[in-house]
Amino acid sequence: MYFRRLRDMREDADLSQEQLAQMLGIRQTVYSRYERGYQTIPLPLLIQLADYYQVSLDYLTGRTDKQKSH
């Protein structure tokens, strides 16, 4: 599954793929595959990303345009 918001949010935070991959404890090539939709993102990493960006999982995955689930 391709999550366009992953790249957009990373770029908005002025982070490189390498920086974000280091924060997640994975290789940059793996993160790149997640961002391009070539590899499924494990739920624990999705939760970590949602927590880091302070958004809901639904927003991160494009299921809603509301950043918070309140």
LOVEXMI-657448 format. One record per atom (N, C-alpha, C): chain; residue number from 1; x, y, z. Coordinates in steps of 0.2 Angstrom, whole numbers, plus 5000, padded with zeros to 4 digits. Layout:
[fivex A, NUM, [X, Y, Z]]
...
END
This chain:
[fivex A, 1, [5004, 4994, 5000]]
[fivex A, 1, [5000, 5000, 5000]]
[fivex A, 1, [5004, 5006, 5000]]
[fivex A, 2, [5003, 5011, 4996]]
[fivex A, 2, [5006, 5017, 4995]]
[fivex A, 2, [5003, 5023, 5000]]
[fivex A, 3, [5007, 5025, 5004]]
[fivex A, 3, [5005, 5031, 5009]]
[fivex A, 3, [5009, 5037, 5007]]
[fivex A, 4, [5005, 5041, 5003]]
[fivex A, 4, [5008, 5047, 5000]]
[fivex A, 4, [5010, 5052, 5006]]
[fivex A, 5, [5006, 5052, 5011]]
[fivex A, 5, [5007, 5056, 5017]]
[fivex A, 5, [5014, 5055, 5020]]
[fivex A, 6, [5016, 5049, 5020]]
[fivex A, 6, [5023, 5047, 5023]]
[fivex A, 6, [5028, 5052, 5021]]
[fivex A, 7, [5029, 5052, 5014]]
[fivex A, 7, [5034, 5057, 5011]]
[fivex A, 7, [5032, 5064, 5013]]
[fivex A, 8, [5026, 5066, 5012]]
[fivex A, 8, [5024, 5073, 5013]]
[fivex A, 8, [5026, 5075, 5020]]
[fivex A, 9, [5024, 5071, 5025]]
[fivex A, 9, [5025, 5073, 5032]]
[fivex A, 9, [5032, 5073, 5034]]
[fivex A, 10, [5036, 5068, 5031]]
[fivex A, 10, [5043, 5068, 5032]]
[fivex A, 10, [5047, 5075, 5029]]
[fivex A, 11, [5045, 5076, 5023]]
[fivex A, 11, [5047, 5082, 5020]]
[fivex A, 11, [5045, 5089, 5024]]
[fivex A, 12, [5039, 5089, 5026]]
[fivex A, 12, [5037, 5095, 5030]]
[fivex A, 12, [5041, 5095, 5036]]
[fivex A, 13, [5043, 5090, 5039]]
[fivex A, 13, [5047, 5090, 5045]]
[fivex A, 13, [5055, 5091, 5044]]
[fivex A, 14, [5056, 5092, 5037]]
[fivex A, 14, [5063, 5093, 5035]]
[fivex A, 14, [5068, 5087, 5037]]
[fivex A, 15, [5065, 5081, 5036]]
[fivex A, 15, [5069, 5075, 5038]]
[fivex A, 15, [5071, 5072, 5031]]
[fivex A, 16, [5077, 5069, 5031]]
[fivex A, 16, [5078, 5064, 5026]]
[fivex A, 16, [5076, 5057, 5027]]
[fivex A, 17, [5076, 5053, 5022]]
[fivex A, 17, [5074, 5046, 5023]]
[fivex A, 17, [5079, 5043, 5028]]
[fivex A, 18, [5085, 5044, 5028]]
[fivex A, 18, [5090, 5042, 5032]]
[fivex A, 18, [5089, 5044, 5039]]
[fivex A, 19, [5087, 5050, 5041]]
[fivex A, 19, [5086, 5052, 5047]]
[fivex A, 19, [5080, 5049, 5050]]
[fivex A, 20, [5075, 5048, 5046]]
[fivex A, 20, [5069, 5045, 5049]]
[fivex A, 20, [5070, 5037, 5050]]
[fivex A, 21, [5073, 5034, 5046]]
[fivex A, 21, [5075, 5027, 5046]]
[fivex A, 21, [5079, 5026, 5053]]
[fivex A, 22, [5084, 5030, 5054]]
[fivex A, 22, [5088, 5030, 5060]]
[fivex A, 22, [5083, 5030, 5066]]
[fivex A, 23, [5078, 5035, 5066]]
[fivex A, 23, [5074, 5036, 5072]]
[fivex A, 23, [5070, 5029, 5073]]
[fivex A, 24, [5068, 5026, 5067]]
[fivex A, 24, [5064, 5020, 5068]]
[fivex A, 24, [5068, 5014, 5069]]
[fivex A, 25, [5074, 5014, 5068]]
[fivex A, 25, [5079, 5008, 5069]]
[fivex A, 25, [5079, 5004, 5063]]
[fivex A, 26, [5078, 5006, 5057]]
[fivex A, 26, [5078, 5002, 5051]]
[fivex A, 26, [5083, 5005, 5046]]
[fivex A, 27, [5084, 5002, 5041]]
[fivex A, 27, [5089, 5004, 5036]]
[fivex A, 27, [5085, 5009, 5031]]
[fivex A, 28, [5088, 5014, 5028]]
[fivex A, 28, [5085, 5019, 5024]]
[fivex A, 28, [5082, 5015, 5018]]
[fivex A, 29, [5085, 5010, 5015]]
[fivex A, 29, [5082, 5007, 5009]]
[fivex A, 29, [5075, 5004, 5011]]
[fivex A, 30, [5075, 5001, 5017]]
[fivex A, 30, [5068, 4998, 5020]]
[fivex A, 30, [5063, 5004, 5020]]
[fivex A, 31, [5065, 5009, 5023]]
[fivex A, 31, [5060, 5015, 5024]]
[fivex A, 31, [5058, 5017, 5017]]
[fivex A, 32, [5063, 5018, 5012]]
[fivex A, 32, [5061, 5020, 5006]]
[fivex A, 32, [5056, 5015, 5002]]
[fivex A, 33, [5056, 5009, 5004]]
[fivex A, 33, [5051, 5004, 5001]]
[fivex A, 33, [5045, 5005, 5004]]
[fivex A, 34, [5044, 5007, 5010]]
[fivex A, 34, [5038, 5009, 5014]]
[fivex A, 34, [5035, 5015, 5011]]
[fivex A, 35, [5039, 5020, 5010]]
[fivex A, 35, [5036, 5026, 5007]]
[fivex A, 35, [5034, 5026, 5000]]
[fivex A, 36, [5037, 5021, 4996]]
[fivex A, 36, [5035, 5020, 4989]]
[fivex A, 36, [5029, 5015, 4988]]
[fivex A, 37, [5028, 5012, 4994]]
[fivex A, 37, [5023, 5006, 4993]]
[fivex A, 37, [5025, 5000, 4991]]
[fivex A, 38, [5031, 4999, 4991]]
[fivex A, 38, [5034, 4992, 4988]]
[fivex A, 38, [5034, 4987, 4994]]
[fivex A, 39, [5033, 4989, 5000]]
[fivex A, 39, [5034, 4984, 5006]]
[fivex A, 39, [5029, 4987, 5011]]
[fivex A, 40, [5025, 4982, 5014]]
[fivex A, 40, [5020, 4984, 5019]]
[fivex A, 40, [5024, 4986, 5025]]
[fivex A, 41, [5021, 4991, 5028]]
[fivex A, 41, [5024, 4994, 5034]]
[fivex A, 41, [5021, 4990, 5040]]
[fivex A, 42, [5025, 4987, 5044]]
[fivex A, 42, [5022, 4984, 5050]]
[fivex A, 42, [5018, 4989, 5055]]
[fivex A, 43, [5013, 4986, 5058]]
[fivex A, 43, [5009, 4991, 5062]]
[fivex A, 43, [5013, 4994, 5068]]
[fivex A, 44, [5017, 4991, 5071]]
[fivex A, 44, [5021, 4995, 5076]]
[fivex A, 44, [5025, 5001, 5073]]
[fivex A, 45, [5027, 5000, 5067]]
[fivex A, 45, [5031, 5006, 5064]]
[fivex A, 45, [5026, 5011, 5062]]
[fivex A, 46, [5020, 5009, 5060]]
[fivex A, 46, [5015, 5014, 5058]]
[fivex A, 46, [5013, 5018, 5065]]
[fivex A, 47, [5012, 5015, 5070]]
[fivex A, 47, [5010, 5018, 5077]]
[fivex A, 47, [5016, 5023, 5079]]
[fivex A, 48, [5022, 5020, 5078]]
[fivex A, 48, [5028, 5025, 5080]]
[fivex A, 48, [5028, 5031, 5075]]
[fivex A, 49, [5026, 5030, 5069]]
[fivex A, 49, [5026, 5036, 5065]]
[fivex A, 49, [5020, 5041, 5067]]
[fivex A, 50, [5014, 5038, 5068]]
[fivex A, 50, [5009, 5042, 5070]]
[fivex A, 50, [5010, 5046, 5076]]
[fivex A, 51, [5013, 5042, 5081]]
[fivex A, 51, [5015, 5046, 5087]]
[fivex A, 51, [5020, 5051, 5086]]
[fivex A, 52, [5025, 5050, 5082]]
[fivex A, 52, [5030, 5055, 5081]]
[fivex A, 52, [5027, 5061, 5078]]
[fivex A, 53, [5023, 5060, 5073]]
[fivex A, 53, [5020, 5066, 5069]]
[fivex A, 53, [5014, 5069, 5073]]
[fivex A, 54, [5012, 5065, 5078]]
[fivex A, 54, [5006, 5067, 5082]]
[fivex A, 54, [4999, 5068, 5078]]
[fivex A, 55, [4998, 5062, 5074]]
[fivex A, 55, [4992, 5062, 5070]]
[fivex A, 55, [4989, 5055, 5071]]
[fivex A, 56, [4983, 5054, 5069]]
[fivex A, 56, [4980, 5047, 5069]]
[fivex A, 56, [4982, 5043, 5064]]
[fivex A, 57, [4982, 5036, 5065]]
[fivex A, 57, [4983, 5031, 5060]]
[fivex A, 57, [4979, 5032, 5054]]
[fivex A, 58, [4973, 5034, 5055]]
[fivex A, 58, [4968, 5035, 5049]]
[fivex A, 58, [4971, 5041, 5045]]
[fivex A, 59, [4973, 5046, 5048]]
[fivex A, 59, [4976, 5052, 5044]]
[fivex A, 59, [4983, 5049, 5040]]
[fivex A, 60, [4987, 5046, 5044]]
[fivex A, 60, [4993, 5044, 5041]]
[fivex A, 60, [4992, 5039, 5035]]
[fivex A, 61, [4987, 5035, 5035]]
[fivex A, 61, [4986, 5030, 5030]]
[fivex A, 61, [4981, 5033, 5025]]
[fivex A, 62, [4979, 5039, 5025]]
[fivex A, 62, [4975, 5042, 5020]]
[fivex A, 62, [4967, 5041, 5021]]
[fivex A, 63, [4965, 5038, 5026]]
[fivex A, 63, [4958, 5036, 5027]]
[fivex A, 63, [4954, 5042, 5029]]
[fivex A, 64, [4957, 5047, 5032]]
[fivex A, 64, [4953, 5053, 5033]]
[fivex A, 64, [4958, 5059, 5032]]
[fivex A, 65, [4955, 5065, 5032]]
[fivex A, 65, [4959, 5071, 5031]]
[fivex A, 65, [4960, 5075, 5038]]
[fivex A, 66, [4957, 5072, 5043]]
[fivex A, 66, [4957, 5075, 5050]]
[fivex A, 66, [4963, 5072, 5053]]
[fivex A, 67, [4968, 5076, 5055]]
[fivex A, 67, [4974, 5074, 5058]]
[fivex A, 67, [4973, 5071, 5065]]
[fivex A, 68, [4969, 5073, 5069]]
[fivex A, 68, [4967, 5070, 5075]]
[fivex A, 68, [4961, 5066, 5075]]
[fivex A, 69, [4960, 5061, 5079]]
[fivex A, 69, [4954, 5057, 5080]]
[fivex A, 69, [4949, 5060, 5085]]
[fivex A, 70, [4949, 5066, 5087]]
[fivex A, 70, [4945, 5069, 5092]]
[fivex A, 70, [4938, 5070, 5090]]
END
